[in-house]
Amino acid sequence: MSMGLPPSVYLCGPIRDEYHEDIVWREKFIHDVGDNAIVYNPLAGHTFNHAQSVWSQHGVPVSSSLIVKQDLWMVDHADILVANLLPLADEYPCLGSLMEIGRASAHGALVFAAIPDGFGRIVEMLQAHPFVTELIARRFHDIESMTAFVTSTVLSISGEVAKFGGYE
C-alpha cells in the first residue's frame, strides 16, 4: 500500500457468460467499499453481447491474452484480494480464481474468500487443501459477511479507524 493512498482491492471470482450474479456481487462490493478503497474490477469497462456471446472492453473485443495480462496486473497491484468461490457449489471449478489467489498470496496480499459449505467432493477437497487453509486469511460462507469484514479491514489498515474496538 502506497503512503497516502487507500488500500487496493481486487475482485476475484468467475466471470461466466449469462451469469448475472457474477456481475452483481462485484457491483454491490464497489458500492459498499469503493469510497474507502481503490477497487480493481476485472469487469471494468466490459460489455457482453448476448446475441453473439462476445465480451468487449471499451467497444473492442477482448482476447484471452488481454484478459490474463490485465487481470494479473490488477492482482499484482492489489493489497487485498476478495474471492467469490461460491460457484464451486454449482461444480464450477474456479480455476482462474484459484490461480489469482496463489499469485496474490505470493506477493503478500491479504486474501479473503467466500467458500460454500459442503457442496460435494470438490468443495470438501478445497476446504481441506493446505494451500487454501494457509493462503486465505479468512473464509466466509457468503458475500455479505465477507464484504462487511473487508469494509472494516480497509478502514483499519488504512489508518482511518485505528482505535481498539473494546472488550465484549
Residue, then its C-alpha position, 0 to 999 in steps of 0.5 A: m500500500s502506497m503512503g497516502l493512498p487507500p488500500s487496493v482491492y481486487l475482485c476475484g471470482p468467475i466471470r461466466d457468460e449469462y451469469h448475472e450474479d457474477i456481475v452483481w456481487r462485484e457491483k454491490f462490493i464497489h458500492d459498499v467499499g469503493d469510497n474507502a478503497i481503490v477497487y480493481n474490477p476485472l469487469a471494468g469497462h466490459t460489455f457482453n453481447h448476448a446475441q453473439s456471446v462476445w465480451s468487449q472492453h471499451g467497444v473492442p473485443v477482448s482476447s484471452s491474452l488481454i484478459v490474463k495480462q490485465d487481470l494479473w496486473m490488477v492482482d499484482h497491484a492489489d493489497i487485498l484480494v476478495a474471492n467469490l468461490l461460491p460457484l464451486a457449489d454449482e461444480y464450477p471449478c474456479l480455476g482462474s480464481l484459484m490461480e489469482i489467489g496463489r499469485a496474490s498470496a505470493h506477493g503478500a496480499l491479504v486474501f479473503a474468500a467466500i467458500p460454500d459449505g459442503f457442496g460435494r467432493i470438490v468443495e470438501m477437497l478445497q476446504a481441506h487443501p493446505f494451500v487454501t487453509e494457509l493462503i486465505a486469511r479468512r473464509f466466509h460462507d457468503i458475500e455479505s459477511m465477507t464484504a462487511f469484514v473487508t469494509s472494516t479491514v480497509l478502514s483499519i489498515s488504512g489508518e482511518v479507524a485505528k482505535f481498539g474496538g473494546y472488550e465484549 
